[in-house]
Amino acid sequence: MGYNGVVEIRETDHFSSWLKSLKDMRSKARILYAITKCERASRMVGDIKAVGGVHEIRLHFGPGYRLYYAQHGKTLVWLLAGGDKSTQSRDIKLAKRLAKEFAEG
């Protein structure tokens, strides 16, 4: 039988700042809805790709938004960083660094 526990999703300060900085309110609402879907499903859902120690949720609207996260144990997910296709390389490096900092505690 699979794990059916509740997943808690937390945001880093960096992720929260990025989300607050978005000017497009419709895109912001769609990003929040994507996060809510994950919370309701008790797991991360969507177009997800592993990118070297962290995961990327690819959102197919606007400039191609990306949400980067790391899972710790079975019940905790940290939203590390966000960006779009144009900042993807930089955002992945940042997400990896933040994930390493959280892992080291």
N, CA, C and O atoms as CSV, one atom per row, in Angstrom:
chain,resi,resn,atom,element,x,y,z
A,1,MET,N,N,0.854,-1.178,0.000
A,1,MET,CA,C,0.000,0.000,0.000
A,1,MET,C,C,0.896,1.237,0.000
A,1,MET,O,O,1.895,1.276,0.719
A,2,GLY,N,N,0.554,2.238,-0.792
A,2,GLY,CA,C,1.346,3.458,-0.897
A,2,GLY,C,C,1.161,4.373,0.289
A,2,GLY,O,O,0.278,4.172,1.123
A,3,TYR,N,N,2.003,5.374,0.350
A,3,TYR,CA,C,1.951,6.362,1.423
A,3,TYR,C,C,0.828,7.349,1.149
A,3,TYR,O,O,0.753,7.918,0.060
A,4,ASN,N,N,-0.041,7.556,2.125
A,4,ASN,CA,C,-1.183,8.454,1.960
A,4,ASN,C,C,-1.171,9.597,2.960
A,4,ASN,O,O,-2.230,10.137,3.282
A,5,GLY,N,N,-0.009,9.977,3.458
A,5,GLY,CA,C,0.077,11.042,4.449
A,5,GLY,C,C,-0.115,12.415,3.842
A,5,GLY,O,O,-0.133,12.579,2.622
A,6,VAL,N,N,-0.253,13.372,4.691
A,6,VAL,CA,C,-0.429,14.755,4.271
A,6,VAL,C,C,0.937,15.378,4.012
A,6,VAL,O,O,1.857,15.226,4.815
A,7,VAL,N,N,1.064,16.068,2.906
A,7,VAL,CA,C,2.297,16.774,2.582
A,7,VAL,C,C,2.133,18.229,2.991
A,7,VAL,O,O,1.160,18.886,2.620
A,8,GLU,N,N,3.084,18.715,3.750
A,8,GLU,CA,C,3.102,20.131,4.134
A,8,GLU,C,C,4.012,20.868,3.163
A,8,GLU,O,O,5.162,20.478,2.960
A,9,ILE,N,N,3.498,21.926,2.569
A,9,ILE,CA,C,4.276,22.716,1.619
A,9,ILE,C,C,4.621,24.046,2.271
A,9,ILE,O,O,3.740,24.801,2.682
A,10,ARG,N,N,5.919,24.320,2.358
A,10,ARG,CA,C,6.402,25.585,2.927
A,10,ARG,C,C,7.156,26.360,1.855
A,10,ARG,O,O,7.701,25.782,0.915
A,11,GLU,N,N,7.177,27.659,2.014
A,11,GLU,CA,C,7.887,28.530,1.078
A,11,GLU,C,C,9.117,29.129,1.743
A,11,GLU,O,O,9.074,29.533,2.905
A,12,THR,N,N,10.211,29.182,0.995
A,12,THR,CA,C,11.364,29.938,1.474
A,12,THR,C,C,11.050,31.421,1.317
A,12,THR,O,O,10.141,31.797,0.576
A,13,ASP,N,N,11.805,32.255,2.015
A,13,ASP,CA,C,11.649,33.702,1.850
A,13,ASP,C,C,11.888,34.103,0.396
A,13,ASP,O,O,11.219,34.989,-0.135
A,14,HIS,N,N,12.851,33.439,-0.233
A,14,HIS,CA,C,13.166,33.752,-1.626
A,14,HIS,C,C,11.963,33.464,-2.522
A,14,HIS,O,O,11.620,34.282,-3.375
A,15,PHE,N,N,11.322,32.311,-2.338
A,15,PHE,CA,C,10.152,31.980,-3.154
A,15,PHE,C,C,9.023,32.973,-2.902
A,15,PHE,O,O,8.400,33.460,-3.845
A,16,SER,N,N,8.763,33.271,-1.642
A,16,SER,CA,C,7.687,34.216,-1.303
A,16,SER,C,C,7.928,35.581,-1.939
A,16,SER,O,O,6.999,36.197,-2.461
A,17,SER,N,N,9.168,36.053,-1.896
A,17,SER,CA,C,9.505,37.350,-2.498
A,17,SER,C,C,9.292,37.327,-4.005
A,17,SER,O,O,8.760,38.277,-4.580
A,18,TRP,N,N,9.708,36.241,-4.639
A,18,TRP,CA,C,9.514,36.122,-6.083
A,18,TRP,C,C,8.024,36.164,-6.428
A,18,TRP,O,O,7.609,36.887,-7.334
A,19,LEU,N,N,7.233,35.392,-5.705
A,19,LEU,CA,C,5.800,35.335,-5.987
A,19,LEU,C,C,5.144,36.701,-5.789
A,19,LEU,O,O,4.322,37.126,-6.601
A,20,LYS,N,N,5.511,37.383,-4.708
A,20,LYS,CA,C,4.952,38.713,-4.443
A,20,LYS,C,C,5.360,39.723,-5.513
A,20,LYS,O,O,4.629,40.679,-5.771
A,21,SER,N,N,6.510,39.522,-6.131
A,21,SER,CA,C,7.010,40.480,-7.123
A,21,SER,C,C,6.318,40.364,-8.481
A,21,SER,O,O,6.465,41.250,-9.324
A,22,LEU,N,N,5.578,39.300,-8.700
A,22,LEU,CA,C,4.917,39.128,-9.995
A,22,LEU,C,C,3.850,40.193,-10.197
A,22,LEU,O,O,3.002,40.414,-9.333
A,23,LYS,N,N,3.905,40.834,-11.326
A,23,LYS,CA,C,2.949,41.905,-11.640
A,23,LYS,C,C,1.659,41.362,-12.256
A,23,LYS,O,O,0.593,41.957,-12.095
A,24,ASP,N,N,1.757,40.244,-12.952
A,24,ASP,CA,C,0.607,39.653,-13.639
A,24,ASP,C,C,-0.253,38.898,-12.623
A,24,ASP,O,O,0.069,37.773,-12.240
A,25,MET,N,N,-1.327,39.515,-12.202
A,25,MET,CA,C,-2.183,38.938,-11.161
A,25,MET,C,C,-2.839,37.634,-11.610
A,25,MET,O,O,-3.047,36.733,-10.798
A,26,ARG,N,N,-3.162,37.529,-12.882
A,26,ARG,CA,C,-3.768,36.288,-13.373
A,26,ARG,C,C,-2.770,35.130,-13.275
A,26,ARG,O,O,-3.127,34.035,-12.841
A,27,SER,N,N,-1.534,35.373,-13.676
A,27,SER,CA,C,-0.509,34.327,-13.570
A,27,SER,C,C,-0.243,33.980,-12.115
A,27,SER,O,O,-0.087,32.807,-11.776
A,28,LYS,N,N,-0.190,34.989,-11.251
A,28,LYS,CA,C,0.018,34.735,-9.825
A,28,LYS,C,C,-1.096,33.837,-9.286
A,28,LYS,O,O,-0.828,32.901,-8.532
A,29,ALA,N,N,-2.329,34.114,-9.664
A,29,ALA,CA,C,-3.461,33.292,-9.217
A,29,ALA,C,C,-3.331,31.866,-9.734
A,29,ALA,O,O,-3.638,30.918,-9.011
A,30,ARG,N,N,-2.885,31.702,-10.958
A,30,ARG,CA,C,-2.714,30.356,-11.518
A,30,ARG,C,C,-1.583,29.604,-10.818
A,30,ARG,O,O,-1.679,28.393,-10.623
A,31,ILE,N,N,-0.524,30.301,-10.441
A,31,ILE,CA,C,0.569,29.671,-9.698
A,31,ILE,C,C,0.071,29.229,-8.324
A,31,ILE,O,O,0.349,28.110,-7.893
A,32,LEU,N,N,-0.658,30.095,-7.644
A,32,LEU,CA,C,-1.215,29.733,-6.335
A,32,LEU,C,C,-2.173,28.552,-6.455
A,32,LEU,O,O,-2.215,27.698,-5.570
A,33,TYR,N,N,-2.936,28.498,-7.535
A,33,TYR,CA,C,-3.840,27.373,-7.755
A,33,TYR,C,C,-3.044,26.077,-7.944
A,33,TYR,O,O,-3.442,25.033,-7.428
A,34,ALA,N,N,-1.934,26.131,-8.673
A,34,ALA,CA,C,-1.090,24.948,-8.866
A,34,ALA,C,C,-0.556,24.444,-7.526
A,34,ALA,O,O,-0.500,23.236,-7.295
A,35,ILE,N,N,-0.168,25.360,-6.648
A,35,ILE,CA,C,0.313,24.975,-5.315
A,35,ILE,C,C,-0.828,24.370,-4.507
A,35,ILE,O,O,-0.635,23.369,-3.818
A,36,THR,N,N,-2.007,24.965,-4.584
A,36,THR,CA,C,-3.174,24.453,-3.867
A,36,THR,C,C,-3.521,23.043,-4.332
A,36,THR,O,O,-3.885,22.198,-3.514
A,37,LYS,N,N,-3.414,22.778,-5.634
A,37,LYS,CA,C,-3.687,21.429,-6.143
A,37,LYS,C,C,-2.738,20.416,-5.511
A,37,LYS,O,O,-3.148,19.303,-5.182
A,38,CYS,N,N,-1.486,20.790,-5.342
A,38,CYS,CA,C,-0.512,19.896,-4.707
A,38,CYS,C,C,-0.889,19.647,-3.253
A,38,CYS,O,O,-0.829,18.514,-2.776
A,39,GLU,N,N,-1.276,20.703,-2.554
A,39,GLU,CA,C,-1.673,20.558,-1.151
A,39,GLU,C,C,-2.876,19.636,-1.026
A,39,GLU,O,O,-2.908,18.776,-0.145
A,40,ARG,N,N,-3.856,19.803,-1.890
A,40,ARG,CA,C,-5.070,18.974,-1.833
A,40,ARG,C,C,-4.790,17.525,-2.192
A,40,ARG,O,O,-5.417,16.616,-1.647
A,41,ALA,N,N,-3.851,17.304,-3.105
A,41,ALA,CA,C,-3.498,15.945,-3.511
A,41,ALA,C,C,-2.547,15.282,-2.522
A,41,ALA,O,O,-2.302,14.078,-2.606
A,42,SER,N,N,-2.011,16.063,-1.583
A,42,SER,CA,C,-1.010,15.589,-0.616
A,42,SER,C,C,0.233,15.042,-1.303
A,42,SER,O,O,0.895,14.134,-0.800
A,43,ARG,N,N,0.531,15.611,-2.457
A,43,ARG,CA,C,1.760,15.277,-3.183
A,43,ARG,C,C,1.956,16.331,-4.258
A,43,ARG,O,O,1.029,17.067,-4.596
A,44,MET,N,N,3.146,16.399,-4.783
A,44,MET,CA,C,3.420,17.346,-5.852
A,44,MET,C,C,2.860,16.769,-7.149
A,44,MET,O,O,3.106,15.608,-7.477
A,45,VAL,N,N,2.112,17.580,-7.879
A,45,VAL,CA,C,1.477,17.131,-9.116
A,45,VAL,C,C,1.752,18.131,-10.232
A,45,VAL,O,O,2.046,19.299,-9.977
A,46,GLY,N,N,1.655,17.662,-11.453
A,46,GLY,CA,C,1.847,18.530,-12.603
A,46,GLY,C,C,2.966,18.023,-13.487
A,46,GLY,O,O,3.372,16.865,-13.387
A,47,ASP,N,N,3.459,18.880,-14.340
A,47,ASP,CA,C,4.555,18.569,-15.253
A,47,ASP,C,C,5.853,18.780,-14.478
A,47,ASP,O,O,6.385,19.888,-14.410
A,48,ILE,N,N,6.348,17.685,-13.895
A,48,ILE,CA,C,7.489,17.750,-12.973
A,48,ILE,C,C,8.704,17.081,-13.603
A,48,ILE,O,O,8.602,16.029,-14.234
A,49,LYS,N,N,9.850,17.715,-13.417
A,49,LYS,CA,C,11.107,17.190,-13.940
A,49,LYS,C,C,12.174,17.318,-12.858
A,49,LYS,O,O,12.294,18.361,-12.214
A,50,ALA,N,N,12.949,16.251,-12.663
A,50,ALA,CA,C,14.089,16.310,-11.742
A,50,ALA,C,C,15.211,17.076,-12.437
A,50,ALA,O,O,15.522,16.827,-13.602
A,51,VAL,N,N,15.812,18.009,-11.703
A,51,VAL,CA,C,16.913,18.803,-12.265
A,51,VAL,C,C,18.074,18.831,-11.276
A,51,VAL,O,O,18.375,19.867,-10.683
A,52,GLY,N,N,18.720,17.682,-11.107
A,52,GLY,CA,C,19.930,17.611,-10.310
A,52,GLY,C,C,19.772,17.891,-8.836
A,52,GLY,O,O,20.397,18.811,-8.309
A,53,GLY,N,N,18.950,17.118,-8.162
A,53,GLY,CA,C,18.813,17.256,-6.713
A,53,GLY,C,C,17.608,18.061,-6.272
A,53,GLY,O,O,17.229,18.013,-5.102
A,54,VAL,N,N,17.005,18.793,-7.179
A,54,VAL,CA,C,15.752,19.499,-6.900
A,54,VAL,C,C,14.774,19.130,-8.017
A,54,VAL,O,O,15.136,18.471,-8.991
A,55,HIS,N,N,13.550,19.565,-7.854
A,55,HIS,CA,C,12.533,19.294,-8.868
A,55,HIS,C,C,11.960,20.600,-9.392
A,55,HIS,O,O,11.918,21.613,-8.693
A,56,GLU,N,N,11.525,20.547,-10.631
A,56,GLU,CA,C,10.976,21.706,-11.321
A,56,GLU,C,C,9.548,21.372,-11.748
A,56,GLU,O,O,9.315,20.373,-12.428
A,57,ILE,N,N,8.601,22.209,-11.349
A,57,ILE,CA,C,7.242,22.107,-11.871
A,57,ILE,C,C,7.153,23.115,-13.007
A,57,ILE,O,O,7.352,24.314,-12.808
A,58,ARG,N,N,6.853,22.621,-14.187
A,58,ARG,CA,C,6.757,23.485,-15.364
A,58,ARG,C,C,5.298,23.870,-15.581
A,58,ARG,O,O,4.431,23.011,-15.743
A,59,LEU,N,N,5.049,25.153,-15.581
A,59,LEU,CA,C,3.698,25.670,-15.781
A,59,LEU,C,C,3.618,26.253,-17.188
A,59,LEU,O,O,4.425,27.104,-17.562
A,60,HIS,N,N,2.665,25.801,-17.946
A,60,HIS,CA,C,2.591,26.130,-19.366
A,60,HIS,C,C,1.652,27.304,-19.634
A,60,HIS,O,O,0.639,27.177,-20.322
A,61,PHE,N,N,2.021,28.442,-19.070
A,61,PHE,CA,C,1.313,29.691,-19.351
A,61,PHE,C,C,2.280,30.838,-19.105
A,61,PHE,O,O,3.344,30.656,-18.515
A,62,GLY,N,N,1.897,32.017,-19.564
A,62,GLY,CA,C,2.783,33.174,-19.417
A,62,GLY,C,C,4.118,32.896,-20.083
A,62,GLY,O,O,4.163,32.296,-21.156
A,63,PRO,N,N,5.209,33.327,-19.457
A,63,PRO,CA,C,6.534,33.126,-20.043
A,63,PRO,C,C,7.113,31.735,-19.755
A,63,PRO,O,O,8.311,31.515,-19.932
A,64,GLY,N,N,6.262,30.795,-19.310
A,64,GLY,CA,C,6.751,29.456,-18.973
A,64,GLY,C,C,7.272,29.420,-17.556
A,64,GLY,O,O,8.451,29.156,-17.324
A,65,TYR,N,N,6.391,29.685,-16.606
A,65,TYR,CA,C,6.797,29.747,-15.199
A,65,TYR,C,C,7.329,28.408,-14.724
A,65,TYR,O,O,6.898,27.350,-15.182
A,66,ARG,N,N,8.282,28.475,-13.789
A,66,ARG,CA,C,8.892,27.301,-13.178
A,66,ARG,C,C,8.876,27.482,-11.667
A,66,ARG,O,O,9.168,28.565,-11.160
A,67,LEU,N,N,8.530,26.407,-10.948
A,67,LEU,CA,C,8.590,26.385,-9.486
A,67,LEU,C,C,9.582,25.303,-9.107
A,67,LEU,O,O,9.481,24.173,-9.586
A,68,TYR,N,N,10.536,25.635,-8.256
A,68,TYR,CA,C,11.578,24.691,-7.863
A,68,TYR,C,C,11.373,24.290,-6.412
A,68,TYR,O,O,11.149,25.135,-5.545
A,69,TYR,N,N,11.453,22.975,-6.159
A,69,TYR,CA,C,11.211,22.494,-4.805
A,69,TYR,C,C,12.125,21.330,-4.470
A,69,TYR,O,O,12.706,20.689,-5.345
A,70,ALA,N,N,12.232,21.078,-3.172
A,70,ALA,CA,C,12.941,19.910,-2.654
A,70,ALA,C,C,12.042,19.271,-1.615
A,70,ALA,O,O,11.389,19.961,-0.832
A,71,GLN,N,N,12.013,17.961,-1.615
A,71,GLN,CA,C,11.206,17.236,-0.635
A,71,GLN,C,C,12.127,16.694,0.443
A,71,GLN,O,O,13.185,16.134,0.157
A,72,HIS,N,N,11.704,16.873,1.688
A,72,HIS,CA,C,12.454,16.378,2.840
A,72,HIS,C,C,11.576,15.371,3.558
A,72,HIS,O,O,10.546,15.724,4.133
A,73,GLY,N,N,11.993,14.112,3.519
A,73,GLY,CA,C,11.168,13.061,4.091
A,73,GLY,C,C,9.918,12.870,3.241
A,73,GLY,O,O,9.873,13.259,2.074
A,74,LYS,N,N,8.912,12.267,3.850
A,74,LYS,CA,C,7.683,11.987,3.108
A,74,LYS,C,C,6.649,13.086,3.228
A,74,LYS,O,O,5.682,13.105,2.467
A,75,THR,N,N,6.830,14.005,4.171
A,75,THR,CA,C,5.729,14.923,4.454
A,75,THR,C,C,6.053,16.407,4.335
A,75,THR,O,O,5.176,17.234,4.584
A,76,LEU,N,N,7.260,16.773,3.970
A,76,LEU,CA,C,7.617,18.193,3.911
A,76,LEU,C,C,8.215,18.540,2.552
A,76,LEU,O,O,9.158,17.898,2.089
A,77,VAL,N,N,7.654,19.559,1.927
A,77,VAL,CA,C,8.157,20.069,0.655
A,77,VAL,C,C,8.487,21.544,0.841
A,77,VAL,O,O,7.677,22.308,1.366
A,78,TRP,N,N,9.680,21.937,0.409
A,78,TRP,CA,C,10.082,23.349,0.435
A,78,TRP,C,C,10.028,23.901,-0.977
A,78,TRP,O,O,10.723,23.405,-1.864
A,79,LEU,N,N,9.206,24.927,-1.197
A,79,LEU,CA,C,9.248,25.680,-2.448
A,79,LEU,C,C,10.440,26.618,-2.332
A,79,LEU,O,O,10.434,27.545,-1.522
A,80,LEU,N,N,11.452,26.377,-3.136
A,80,LEU,CA,C,12.734,27.061,-2.997
A,80,LEU,C,C,12.815,28.356,-3.794
A,80,LEU,O,O,13.228,29.393,-3.276
A,81,ALA,N,N,12.420,28.282,-5.044
A,81,ALA,CA,C,12.585,29.422,-5.946
A,81,ALA,C,C,11.558,29.332,-7.057
A,81,ALA,O,O,10.950,28.286,-7.284
A,82,GLY,N,N,11.379,30.433,-7.736
A,82,GLY,CA,C,10.491,30.471,-8.889
A,82,GLY,C,C,11.115,31.327,-9.961
A,82,GLY,O,O,12.000,32.140,-9.694
A,83,GLY,N,N,10.653,31.139,-11.159
A,83,GLY,CA,C,11.155,31.923,-12.273
A,83,GLY,C,C,10.401,31.561,-13.526
A,83,GLY,O,O,9.272,31.073,-13.471
A,84,ASP,N,N,11.035,31.804,-14.658
A,84,ASP,CA,C,10.424,31.422,-15.923
A,84,ASP,C,C,11.512,30.878,-16.837
A,84,ASP,O,O,12.682,30.808,-16.461
A,85,LYS,N,N,11.115,30.502,-18.020
A,85,LYS,CA,C,12.045,29.860,-18.942
A,85,LYS,C,C,13.294,30.711,-19.181
A,85,LYS,O,O,14.385,30.166,-19.350
A,86,SER,N,N,13.152,32.026,-19.196
A,86,SER,CA,C,14.295,32.897,-19.496
A,86,SER,C,C,15.329,32.938,-18.375
A,86,SER,O,O,16.487,33.274,-18.623
A,87,THR,N,N,14.938,32.606,-17.154
A,87,THR,CA,C,15.866,32.644,-16.013
A,87,THR,C,C,16.147,31.242,-15.468
A,87,THR,O,O,16.679,31.092,-14.367
A,88,GLN,N,N,15.791,30.228,-16.237
A,88,GLN,CA,C,15.831,28.848,-15.770
A,88,GLN,C,C,17.194,28.413,-15.232
A,88,GLN,O,O,17.263,27.857,-14.136
A,89,SER,N,N,18.264,28.648,-15.963
A,89,SER,CA,C,19.596,28.198,-15.519
A,89,SER,C,C,19.973,28.824,-14.187
A,89,SER,O,O,20.434,28.131,-13.280
A,90,ARG,N,N,19.782,30.119,-14.065
A,90,ARG,CA,C,20.090,30.824,-12.816
A,90,ARG,C,C,19.202,30.318,-11.676
A,90,ARG,O,O,19.676,30.128,-10.556
A,91,ASP,N,N,17.924,30.103,-11.960
A,91,ASP,CA,C,16.987,29.658,-10.926
A,91,ASP,C,C,17.316,28.257,-10.426
A,91,ASP,O,O,17.192,27.979,-9.234
A,92,ILE,N,N,17.734,27.377,-11.325
A,92,ILE,CA,C,18.107,26.017,-10.919
A,92,ILE,C,C,19.325,26.066,-10.002
A,92,ILE,O,O,19.355,25.372,-8.986
A,93,LYS,N,N,20.322,26.867,-10.339
A,93,LYS,CA,C,21.509,26.998,-9.480
A,93,LYS,C,C,21.120,27.503,-8.098
A,93,LYS,O,O,21.602,26.991,-7.087
A,94,LEU,N,N,20.250,28.505,-8.053
A,94,LEU,CA,C,19.786,29.038,-6.774
A,94,LEU,C,C,19.035,27.973,-5.988
A,94,LEU,O,O,19.271,27.807,-4.792
A,95,ALA,N,N,18.138,27.252,-6.643
A,95,ALA,CA,C,17.353,26.221,-5.958
A,95,ALA,C,C,18.261,25.134,-5.386
A,95,ALA,O,O,18.038,24.668,-4.269
A,96,LYS,N,N,19.269,24.733,-6.132
A,96,LYS,CA,C,20.213,23.722,-5.640
A,96,LYS,C,C,20.956,24.231,-4.409
A,96,LYS,O,O,21.135,23.498,-3.437
A,97,ARG,N,N,21.385,25.486,-4.457
A,97,ARG,CA,C,22.097,26.065,-3.303
A,97,ARG,C,C,21.184,26.114,-2.085
A,97,ARG,O,O,21.600,25.748,-0.985
A,98,LEU,N,N,19.944,26.561,-2.268
A,98,LEU,CA,C,19.001,26.634,-1.148
A,98,LEU,C,C,18.682,25.249,-0.599
A,98,LEU,O,O,18.582,25.071,0.615
A,99,ALA,N,N,18.522,24.269,-1.481
A,99,ALA,CA,C,18.247,22.898,-1.033
A,99,ALA,C,C,19.406,22.365,-0.202
A,99,ALA,O,O,19.193,21.692,0.807
A,100,LYS,N,N,20.623,22.661,-0.623
A,100,LYS,CA,C,21.808,22.218,0.123
A,100,LYS,C,C,21.838,22.869,1.503
A,100,LYS,O,O,22.147,22.207,2.495
A,101,GLU,N,N,21.519,24.164,1.571
A,101,GLU,CA,C,21.488,24.857,2.862
A,101,GLU,C,C,20.459,24.233,3.801
A,101,GLU,O,O,20.729,24.061,4.989
A,102,PHE,N,N,19.282,23.893,3.277
A,102,PHE,CA,C,18.258,23.268,4.114
A,102,PHE,C,C,18.686,21.880,4.569
A,102,PHE,O,O,18.435,21.494,5.711
A,103,ALA,N,N,19.331,21.128,3.682
A,103,ALA,CA,C,19.769,19.775,4.026
A,103,ALA,C,C,20.839,19.796,5.110
A,103,ALA,O,O,20.892,18.903,5.956
A,104,GLU,N,N,21.691,20.821,5.082
A,104,GLU,CA,C,22.765,20.931,6.070
A,104,GLU,C,C,22.256,21.488,7.387
A,104,GLU,O,O,22.928,21.402,8.415
A,105,GLY,N,N,21.064,22.059,7.344
A,105,GLY,CA,C,20.371,22.452,8.527
A,105,GLY,C,C,20.624,23.693,9.205
A,105,GLY,O,O,19.994,23.980,10.223
